[in-house]
Amino acid sequence: MTHYEQVADALRNTTWITWCTGVTLDDVLARYNGSGHQVTTATLSKAEEDASFCLEENVPLLFAAELGHGVVLLEPALPFLETGAQEHLSPTGVCLDVGWSDFGPPFVTYREKGRVVVSFDGIDWEGDATPDEETVERWMSTTPGGLEAWQRNYGTASLMTAEAIMGAPMDEQWLAREHTCITPRRDDSERPPGRSVTLAEVLEATGRLD
């Protein structure tokens, strides 16, 4: 099993993944750390456990972490990011978001400075490509694995592309660390296990507070 296949397997319970450059965790927290959201820290495996609880309660969860030139946003269960969030979060950088789950569309969208460059079905882009199939395949050919990687497996091709965009890999150490979890705030009786944390605690837990 290759490194990318191992990472893809570790992310198997994720519904959507978004990689954005030109944005920081502070930017994400500024958008979602208001009175309407609860912020905690957790490892990916713990976040997935919480996501299972949240799914039963029809509550979305966002797993956010810094990586290289920007941030990675994982939605382990229900969709969390509102329509247009990627454009607002990364207006000056690039953004790759990928439908990852077997339960949702395998859709891939690549943006630069908030503008969609290409979007396509990761499995059957011949029938669903924007602006057109030729442009999508030309873009694929510029990514690290080339067109052949997308033809083999859009998931591993996405990881290879994201690593080049972010300038850093989602390796075992990154996957094992605690990162930030955000959920809509609910009554205490409705919350999954975990505690609310302050911004300073988030930064300390993720190694960003001196």
C-alpha positions as a Markdown table, in Angstrom:
| # | Residue | x | y | z |
|---|---|---|---|---|
| 1 | Met | 0.0 | 0.0 | 0.0 |
| 2 | Thr | 1.4 | 3.4 | -1.0 |
| 3 | His | 1.6 | 6.4 | 1.3 |
| 4 | Tyr | -1.3 | 8.0 | -0.5 |
| 5 | Glu | -3.4 | 4.8 | -0.2 |
| 6 | Gln | -2.7 | 4.7 | 3.5 |
| 7 | Val | -3.8 | 8.3 | 4.0 |
| 8 | Ala | -6.9 | 7.6 | 1.9 |
| 9 | Asp | -7.7 | 4.7 | 4.1 |
| 10 | Ala | -7.3 | 6.8 | 7.2 |
| 11 | Leu | -9.8 | 9.3 | 5.8 |
| 12 | Arg | -12.3 | 6.7 | 4.7 |
| 13 | Asn | -15.0 | 8.0 | 7.1 |
| 14 | Thr | -14.7 | 11.6 | 5.8 |
| 15 | Thr | -17.5 | 13.0 | 3.6 |
| 16 | Trp | -15.8 | 16.1 | 2.2 |
| 17 | Ile | -12.2 | 17.4 | 2.3 |
| 18 | Thr | -11.1 | 21.0 | 1.4 |
| 19 | Trp | -7.5 | 22.2 | 1.1 |
| 20 | Cys | -7.1 | 26.0 | 1.0 |
| 21 | Thr | -3.9 | 28.1 | 0.8 |
| 22 | Gly | -3.7 | 31.7 | 1.9 |
| 23 | Val | -5.8 | 31.1 | 4.9 |
| 24 | Thr | -5.0 | 30.3 | 8.6 |
| 25 | Leu | -6.7 | 28.5 | 11.4 |
| 26 | Asp | -7.3 | 31.9 | 12.9 |
| 27 | Asp | -9.3 | 32.8 | 9.8 |
| 28 | Val | -11.4 | 29.7 | 10.2 |
| 29 | Leu | -12.0 | 30.3 | 13.9 |
| 30 | Ala | -12.9 | 33.9 | 13.3 |
| 31 | Arg | -15.6 | 32.7 | 11.0 |
| 32 | Tyr | -17.0 | 29.9 | 13.1 |
| 33 | Asn | -15.9 | 30.6 | 16.7 |
| 34 | Gly | -18.8 | 32.8 | 17.6 |
| 35 | Ser | -21.6 | 32.2 | 20.1 |
| 36 | Gly | -23.3 | 29.9 | 17.6 |
| 37 | His | -20.5 | 27.3 | 17.6 |
| 38 | Gln | -18.6 | 25.1 | 20.1 |
| 39 | Val | -14.8 | 24.6 | 19.6 |
| 40 | Thr | -12.9 | 21.6 | 20.9 |
| 41 | Thr | -9.7 | 19.8 | 20.1 |
| 42 | Ala | -9.4 | 16.1 | 19.1 |
| 43 | Thr | -7.5 | 13.7 | 17.0 |
| 44 | Leu | -9.1 | 12.6 | 13.8 |
| 45 | Ser | -10.2 | 9.3 | 15.2 |
| 46 | Lys | -11.9 | 11.0 | 18.2 |
| 47 | Ala | -13.5 | 13.5 | 15.8 |
| 48 | Glu | -14.9 | 10.6 | 13.8 |
| 49 | Glu | -16.4 | 9.1 | 17.0 |
| 50 | Asp | -18.0 | 12.5 | 17.7 |
| 51 | Ala | -19.2 | 12.8 | 14.1 |
| 52 | Ser | -21.1 | 9.5 | 14.5 |
| 53 | Phe | -22.9 | 11.0 | 17.5 |
| 54 | Cys | -23.5 | 14.2 | 15.6 |
| 55 | Leu | -24.8 | 12.3 | 12.6 |
| 56 | Glu | -27.5 | 10.6 | 14.8 |
| 57 | Glu | -28.4 | 14.1 | 16.1 |
| 58 | Asn | -28.4 | 15.6 | 12.6 |
| 59 | Val | -25.5 | 18.0 | 13.6 |
| 60 | Pro | -22.5 | 18.7 | 11.3 |
| 61 | Leu | -18.9 | 18.7 | 12.5 |
| 62 | Leu | -15.9 | 20.4 | 11.0 |
| 63 | Phe | -12.3 | 19.2 | 11.6 |
| 64 | Ala | -9.9 | 22.0 | 10.9 |
| 65 | Ala | -6.1 | 22.0 | 10.9 |
| 66 | Glu | -3.2 | 23.9 | 9.5 |
| 67 | Leu | -1.0 | 22.2 | 6.9 |
| 68 | Gly | 1.8 | 23.8 | 5.0 |
| 69 | His | 0.6 | 26.9 | 3.2 |
| 70 | Gly | -2.9 | 26.9 | 4.6 |
| 71 | Val | -5.6 | 24.8 | 6.2 |
| 72 | Val | -7.3 | 21.5 | 5.7 |
| 73 | Leu | -11.0 | 21.2 | 6.5 |
| 74 | Leu | -12.6 | 17.8 | 6.9 |
| 75 | Glu | -16.3 | 17.1 | 7.2 |
| 76 | Pro | -16.5 | 13.6 | 8.7 |
| 77 | Ala | -20.3 | 13.2 | 8.6 |
| 78 | Leu | -22.9 | 15.8 | 7.5 |
| 79 | Pro | -21.8 | 18.7 | 5.3 |
| 80 | Phe | -20.7 | 21.7 | 7.5 |
| 81 | Leu | -19.4 | 24.4 | 5.2 |
| 82 | Glu | -22.1 | 26.6 | 3.8 |
| 83 | Thr | -22.4 | 27.4 | 0.1 |
| 84 | Gly | -19.7 | 29.8 | -0.9 |
| 85 | Ala | -17.5 | 29.2 | 2.2 |
| 86 | Gln | -14.5 | 28.2 | 0.1 |
| 87 | Glu | -14.5 | 31.4 | -1.8 |
| 88 | His | -14.7 | 33.5 | 1.4 |
| 89 | Leu | -12.1 | 31.5 | 3.2 |
| 90 | Ser | -9.5 | 31.6 | 0.5 |
| 91 | Pro | -10.0 | 34.6 | -1.7 |
| 92 | Thr | -6.3 | 35.1 | -2.5 |
| 93 | Gly | -5.1 | 31.5 | -2.6 |
| 94 | Val | -6.1 | 28.2 | -4.2 |
| 95 | Cys | -8.7 | 25.7 | -3.0 |
| 96 | Leu | -9.3 | 22.1 | -3.8 |
| 97 | Asp | -12.4 | 20.4 | -2.4 |
| 98 | Val | -13.2 | 16.8 | -2.9 |
| 99 | Gly | -16.3 | 14.7 | -2.2 |
| 100 | Trp | -14.7 | 11.8 | -0.4 |
| 101 | Ser | -17.5 | 9.5 | 0.8 |
| 102 | Asp | -19.1 | 6.6 | -0.9 |
| 103 | Phe | -22.4 | 8.1 | 0.3 |
| 104 | Gly | -22.0 | 11.3 | -1.6 |
| 105 | Pro | -21.0 | 12.5 | -5.1 |
| 106 | Pro | -17.3 | 12.1 | -5.9 |
| 107 | Phe | -17.1 | 15.7 | -7.0 |
| 108 | Val | -13.8 | 17.7 | -7.3 |
| 109 | Thr | -13.6 | 21.5 | -7.5 |
| 110 | Tyr | -10.4 | 23.5 | -8.0 |
| 111 | Arg | -10.5 | 27.3 | -7.4 |
| 112 | Glu | -7.9 | 30.1 | -7.7 |
| 113 | Lys | -8.6 | 33.3 | -5.9 |
| 114 | Gly | -12.1 | 32.3 | -5.3 |
| 115 | Arg | -12.9 | 31.5 | -8.9 |
| 116 | Val | -13.7 | 28.0 | -10.1 |
| 117 | Val | -11.1 | 26.8 | -12.6 |
| 118 | Val | -12.4 | 23.3 | -13.1 |
| 119 | Ser | -15.0 | 21.1 | -11.4 |
| 120 | Phe | -15.8 | 17.5 | -12.3 |
| 121 | Asp | -17.1 | 14.1 | -11.3 |
| 122 | Gly | -14.0 | 12.3 | -10.0 |
| 123 | Ile | -15.1 | 9.0 | -11.5 |
| 124 | Asp | -17.1 | 10.0 | -14.6 |
| 125 | Trp | -15.9 | 13.4 | -15.7 |
| 126 | Glu | -16.7 | 12.6 | -19.3 |
| 127 | Gly | -20.3 | 13.2 | -18.4 |
| 128 | Asp | -19.9 | 16.0 | -15.9 |
| 129 | Ala | -17.1 | 18.5 | -16.4 |
| 130 | Thr | -16.9 | 22.3 | -16.1 |
| 131 | Pro | -16.1 | 24.1 | -18.2 |
| 132 | Asp | -15.6 | 21.0 | -20.4 |
| 133 | Glu | -13.9 | 17.7 | -20.5 |
| 134 | Glu | -10.9 | 18.9 | -22.5 |
| 135 | Thr | -10.1 | 21.7 | -20.0 |
| 136 | Val | -10.5 | 19.3 | -17.0 |
| 137 | Glu | -8.1 | 16.8 | -18.5 |
| 138 | Arg | -5.6 | 19.5 | -19.4 |
| 139 | Trp | -5.7 | 20.6 | -15.8 |
| 140 | Met | -5.3 | 17.0 | -14.6 |
| 141 | Ser | -2.2 | 16.7 | -16.8 |
| 142 | Thr | -0.6 | 19.5 | -14.8 |
| 143 | Thr | -1.0 | 17.8 | -11.4 |
| 144 | Pro | 1.7 | 15.6 | -9.9 |
| 145 | Gly | 0.2 | 12.3 | -11.0 |
| 146 | Gly | -0.9 | 13.5 | -14.4 |
| 147 | Leu | -4.1 | 12.4 | -16.2 |
| 148 | Glu | -3.2 | 8.7 | -15.5 |
| 149 | Ala | -3.4 | 9.2 | -11.7 |
| 150 | Trp | -6.9 | 10.5 | -12.0 |
| 151 | Gln | -7.9 | 7.7 | -14.3 |
| 152 | Arg | -6.6 | 5.2 | -11.8 |
| 153 | Asn | -8.1 | 6.7 | -8.6 |
| 154 | Tyr | -9.4 | 10.2 | -8.0 |
| 155 | Gly | -8.9 | 9.9 | -4.2 |
| 156 | Thr | -5.1 | 9.3 | -4.4 |
| 157 | Ala | -4.8 | 11.7 | -7.2 |
| 158 | Ser | -6.5 | 14.4 | -5.1 |
| 159 | Leu | -4.0 | 13.7 | -2.2 |
| 160 | Met | -1.0 | 14.0 | -4.5 |
| 161 | Thr | -2.4 | 17.3 | -5.9 |
| 162 | Ala | -3.2 | 18.6 | -2.4 |
| 163 | Glu | 0.3 | 17.8 | -1.1 |
| 164 | Ala | 1.8 | 19.9 | -4.0 |
| 165 | Ile | -0.7 | 22.7 | -3.4 |
| 166 | Met | -0.1 | 22.8 | 0.4 |
| 167 | Gly | 3.6 | 22.1 | 0.3 |
| 168 | Ala | 3.3 | 19.5 | 3.0 |
| 169 | Pro | 1.9 | 15.9 | 3.3 |
| 170 | Met | -0.9 | 14.7 | 5.5 |
| 171 | Asp | 1.4 | 12.0 | 7.0 |
| 172 | Glu | 0.9 | 9.7 | 10.0 |
| 173 | Gln | 2.3 | 12.4 | 12.5 |
| 174 | Trp | -0.2 | 15.0 | 11.2 |
| 175 | Leu | -3.1 | 12.5 | 11.3 |
| 176 | Ala | -2.2 | 11.5 | 14.9 |
| 177 | Arg | -2.1 | 15.0 | 16.3 |
| 178 | Glu | -4.9 | 16.9 | 18.0 |
| 179 | His | -6.6 | 19.5 | 15.7 |
| 180 | Thr | -9.6 | 21.7 | 16.0 |
| 181 | Cys | -13.3 | 20.5 | 15.9 |
| 182 | Ile | -16.2 | 22.9 | 15.4 |
| 183 | Thr | -19.8 | 22.1 | 15.9 |
| 184 | Pro | -23.0 | 24.2 | 16.1 |
| 185 | Arg | -23.6 | 25.0 | 19.8 |
| 186 | Arg | -26.3 | 23.1 | 21.5 |
| 187 | Asp | -27.7 | 22.6 | 25.0 |
| 188 | Asp | -25.3 | 20.9 | 27.3 |
| 189 | Ser | -27.5 | 17.8 | 27.4 |
| 190 | Glu | -27.1 | 17.4 | 23.6 |
| 191 | Arg | -23.4 | 17.8 | 23.3 |
| 192 | Pro | -21.1 | 14.9 | 22.5 |
| 193 | Pro | -18.3 | 14.1 | 25.0 |
| 194 | Gly | -15.6 | 16.8 | 25.0 |
| 195 | Arg | -15.1 | 20.2 | 26.5 |
| 196 | Ser | -15.3 | 23.7 | 25.1 |
| 197 | Val | -11.9 | 25.4 | 24.7 |
| 198 | Thr | -10.7 | 29.0 | 24.2 |
| 199 | Leu | -8.7 | 30.2 | 21.2 |
| 200 | Ala | -5.5 | 30.2 | 23.3 |
| 201 | Glu | -6.1 | 26.6 | 24.2 |
| 202 | Val | -6.7 | 25.6 | 20.6 |
| 203 | Leu | -3.4 | 27.3 | 19.6 |
| 204 | Glu | -1.6 | 25.6 | 22.5 |
| 205 | Ala | -3.0 | 22.1 | 21.7 |
| 206 | Thr | -2.0 | 22.4 | 18.1 |
| 207 | Gly | 1.5 | 23.7 | 18.9 |
| 208 | Arg | 1.0 | 27.3 | 17.7 |
| 209 | Leu | 1.2 | 29.1 | 21.1 |
| 210 | Asp | 4.7 | 29.9 | 22.4 |
